[in-house]
Amino acid sequence: MTKRSSLAPNRPGPSKVARAWEILAVPVVVTLLSLLVGAVVILGSELIVTGRKFDPFLWFTAYAALVQGAFGGTDAIVSTLVYTTPLVFGGLAVAFGFKAGLFNIGAQGQFLVGALGAVIVGVALADAPAPIAIVAATMAGIIAGGLWGFIPGFLKAVSGAHEVVSTIMLNYVAVQLLAALVSGPLKVPKSPSPVTYDVGNAAYPIVIGGTGHIGIILAIVAAGFVWWLLFRTTWGFEIRSVGANPDAARYAGMRPKLLTIATMTFSGGLAGLAGTSVLLGVTHSMTSAFGTTVGFDSIAVALLARSNPIGVVAAALLFGSMRAGAGLMQINAGIPVELVDVLQATILLFLVASPVLRRVLRLRGVQAGIAETAATNALGTEPTD
């Protein structure tokens, strides 16, 4: 009979509940702390405003209206899903880059270029059969966003140019490119302001309520596909390996340079799909000032989700519900919709301080994506063959 070594005791691993808490603790606590800060801001603003009776429960009224505006009926839920859809695509784009140790800060530019590609093809095929027009315009948006992501990936792989700098600069280039094309060759003749033609049959069909387009379903499919790609394929394993330790990945026979280019291209395609979903699903045309904060909000979504594709859906739903409920909050409580920006910025601020929160909560060192692996690699190494 063999004796069990005292040097290697068989210690039971953490329970499923403990493991779930380790994963969810930081996002949940960060969200609650942000809501607390929002309540303080509301009460503080009450003290500053003159001529109005102080209401100590105004924060509760505001948050109740926010929830009602996001989930208080079929139309509200559909509106929340519509706001959530591009955030899912954008969050997946940023999270995918994080897994490879890459900071794709250019999701906003890729969002705009993707929408630009979709409107060009959508307008050209406006009278074509709907299935052909929709597929072609969607693919055009993905390809355009992918090409915009390929540029910083190629620059980093070839010259070592940091993707944070190149993607931020490309954001401004995308804004000016869009304005130039919409004000020039894509403009409707004699229109009072720069605007393109309607995409016609290329518009996404409505599948839920009055505004819930098919992009909502595509977002869920995309999240599942990215999860499968990252955790069930060889390419996904290589991407995560490069993100965790590029030197070890190179030693194992992987090619970090090619993976960097491929990852940024794929990430750009997802961000381009975010812009495509807004263009084909909501606006159906483009002005020279087209754009939202989706590209920048996607960074916070990916951070809150800890780069997990399934978590991205939940984080995007949180941010989307805030956007959808902001209008009713302003009507019922008199709180400006900009409070949502304060909440999202506070979430991002607390996420930056997540190592401190983890120590306070006494959590073990589970993988946290960008906060514990990607940040170090992206800021401290360059891909090498």
N, C-alpha and C positions, 0 to 999 in steps of 0.2 A: 504493500500500500504506500502510495506516495504521499508525502507531507506537503501541505500548501506552504509556499514560501512566505515568511513573515515580511520579506522585503517588498512584496508585491501583493498587498491585500486586495481582495475582490470587493471594491467599494461600489455600492449601487449608484447609478447615475441619477441625475435629477429627474423628478417626476414630470409628467407632461404638463401639469399645471405650472410647475416652477419654470419649465422651459418656455412655456407660452408667456409667462410674466416677464422673463428675461428679454423676450423679443418685443413685447408690446409696451413694456413699462415706460421707456423713454418717449415714444410717440404720444402715449396717452397723457403722461405727466406734462409734456411740452404743450399739448393742446389745452389742458386744463389751466396751466399757468398763463397761457396767452389769453384765455377767456377772463382770467382774473385781472390781468393787466388792462384788458379792454373795459372791464367794469370800473376799475380805478380811473381810467381816462374819462369815462362817461360821467362819473360822479365829480371828478375834478372840473370838467367843463361846466357842470351845473353850478359850481361855486363861482365860476368866472362870469357866466351870463347874468346880466342884470335884468330886473323887471320880471323874473319868473320864479315861482315858488320852488324851493328845493324839494326834490322828490328822491328820497333815499332808495327807492325801489325802481328807479328809472332803468337801471341796468337790466333788471329782470324783465321789464316791459319790452326793452329793446331786443333782448335775446329771444324772448317768446315770439315776438314778431318776426325775427330772423328765421326761427324754426318753422313758423307757420307759413312764411313766404316761400320756404324751400320745400316743405312736405305737407302743407295744409290743403290737400286736394289733388286731383288728377293733373290739372294744368300746372300746378306748382311743381309736382314731381317731374313732369315732362320737361319743364323749364330747367330744373336742376340737372337732369340727365343731359340736356343739350349743352349746358355750361360745362358739364363734367367731361364730355366727349373729347374735345381738343386737349384738355388737361391730361387725359389718359395717354393719348398719343405723345404729347410733349414730355410727360413724366417718364414714359417708357424710353424715349429718345435719350434723355439725360441719364437715366438709371443704367441704360445699356452701356453708355460711355463710362460711367463710374465703375462698372464691373471690370473694365479693362484698365482702370487707373487713369482715365481721361476725363478732363473737365470740359464738357461740351457746353460752354456758355453761349454758343451761337444758335441755340434753339430758336430764338426770336427771328434771326435772319433767315434760317432754314424754313421757318413757318411762313414768312412772307414770300420767299422764292417759290416754295411749294404751292402756295395759293396763286402766285403769278403764273406758274406753269399750268395749273388747273384751269385758270380763266382763259388762257390763250387757246388751249385745246377745246375747252368747253364751248367757247364762243364759236370756234371754227366748226364744231360738230353740233351746234345748237338745234339744227333741224334733222339730225340723223336719228335713227332708232335709239330709244332710251338706253337699252342695255349696252350698245356699242359706245354711245356718247359718255355714259357714266364710267364705264371701265377705262376708256381711253383717257378721260380727264383725270381720273383718280391715279392712273399709272403715271401720267405726266407730272402730277404733283409730287408723287413719291420720287420719281427720277430727278426732278428739279431740286428737291430738297436734298437728295442723296449726293448730287453733284456739288451742291454748296457745302455739304459736310466733307466731301472728298478733298476739297482744297486744303483745309487746315490739317487733315490727316496726312495728306501727301507732304505738306510742308514740314510737319513734325518728323515724319519718317526719313525724309531726304536731308533736311537741313537742321533738324533739331529745334525749329521754331516752336515756341510753347503754344499749345492750342488755346489757352485762355486769351492770350494777346491776339492771335490771328482770328479767333471766332468773334471776339468783341469788335474788332475792326470790320469784319465782314458783315456784322449786324448793320452798321452804318451804310456800308456799300449797298446792302439789300434794300434799305429804306429809300436811298436815292435812286437806285435802279427801278424800283417799283414806281416811284413818282415820275420818273422820266418816261417810262413806257406808257403809263396810264394817261399822262398829260400829252403824249405824242401819238404814236401809231395805234394804240389801243383805244384812244378816246372816241366817244360817240361824236360825230360831227355836229357842230352848232349847239352842243349841250352847254348849259350855263356854267357847269363846273366839270372838271375832269372826271369822267366815269366811263366804264367799259359797257359793252352790250351785255344783256342777260345771257346766262349760259343755256337757257332753254331746256331742252330735253336732257342735258347733262346734269341737271339738278337732282340731288338725292331725293328719292321718294319718301313720303311721310308714312311711317309705320306705327307710330304711337301718338295718340292725341292729335292736336292741331299743328304741332311743330316738331314732334319727335321723328327725326329722319333716320335713315338706315345706318348712318355713321355711328349711332349708339351701339348697334350690334357689332359693327366692325371694330369698335374700340375694345369690346369684351373679347372678341376673337383675337385681336392683336395682343392683348395681355396674355392670353393663354399660349399663343404662338411664341412670344418672347420668352415666357417661362420655360416652355419645352425646349426652345433653342439653347437657352443658357444652361439648363440642368439635365438635359437628356440627349445632347449631341456632343460629338467630339469638338466641333468648333466652339461651342459654348464652354466646354471644359478648358480649352486653350485660352479663350478670352479671360476667364476667371483666373487661370494660372498666371497669365501675363499681368493681370491687375494685382494679384497677391505678391508675386515675386518675378519680375521680368528676367533677372539673371538666371534663376533656376529654370524658368520656362525655356530660355535660350539653350541652356545646358541639356535640357531634355529633348532638343531637336526642333522646338517651335521657332517661328520667325516673327518676333515682335513687330518689326517694321510693317510687314504685310498685314498682320493682325490689327495694327493701329489704323492703317488706311481702310481696311474692311470695316472695322468697328465704327469709325467716324462716318463712313459712307452710309452704313446701315442706320446709324443714329440720325443722320441728316434726313434719310428717307422717312423715318418715323415722324420727325418734326415737320417735314413737308406734308405728311399725311394729316397732321393737326391743322395746318393752314388750309389744306384741301377740304377737310370736313366743315370748316367754317364757311368757306367760299361756296361749295356746292350744296351744303346743307342749310345754311342760314341766309347769307347775303345775296347769293346768286349773281352778283356783279361786284366790281371793285372800283373804289375811288382812289385818288392819289394819296389820301390819308388813311388808307386801309391798314388795319392792325389793331391788336389788342395787347394785353399784358400776358397772354398765354405763354409765350416763350420764356419770360422771366419767372412767372408763377410755376412753370414746370420744374425749375431748379428746386424750389421749396417742396414741391410734390415728391420729387425723387428723394430728397433728403429725409422728409418725414416718413416715406415708405422704406427707407434704408435700402434703397436700390432693389427691392424685391418687386417683381412685376405684378404679383397679386396685391401686394401692399400699395402699389401705385394706384390701383383702382379705388381702394378705400380712401387714400389721401386725396385723390382727385375729386372723389365724391364730397369730401369735407370742404374743399375749396370751392367746388362748383355750387354746393348748397349755400355757401356764404354769399356768392355772387347773385344767386337766384333770389335769396331772401332779403338782400340789402334794400331793395325798393320798398317793400312793405315795412321794414324797420324804420326807414326814414318817414314814411307816412304815419305810422302808428305812434312812434316814440319821438319823432323829430330829430333822430340821430342821423347825421350825414352818412351816405354810403361809403365815404372814405374810411369809416371805421373798419371796414373789411380789410382795407390795405394795411391798417395798423395791426390788426390781428395776424394777418399773414406775415408781415414783417417781424412781428414779435415771435411767431413760431420759428421763423428762420434764425432769429437771434438766439433763442433758447436751444435750437439744434446745434448751433456753433458751440454752445457751452455744454453739450451732451456729455463729454467726459466727466465734468463736475457732477452732473446729475447722476451718472452711473455710479460714482463713488458714494454719493449721498444715499442712493437707493441700494447700495451694496450689491450691485449686479456683477456677475462674472463676465469675463471677456469674450462674449459671443461676437460673431462677425457683425459688424455694423456698416459694411459697404464703404461708402465714401469717408466716413469719419475715422476709420481705423486702418484701412489699407489703401484705398485709391488715392487719398489725399497725399500720403507719404510718397507713393510711387509717382504720381503725376507731378508733384512739385520737386521731387528729388532725383529723378532719373530720366533718361532719354532712351527710346527704343534702339536697340542695337541688334545686328544680325549675328 
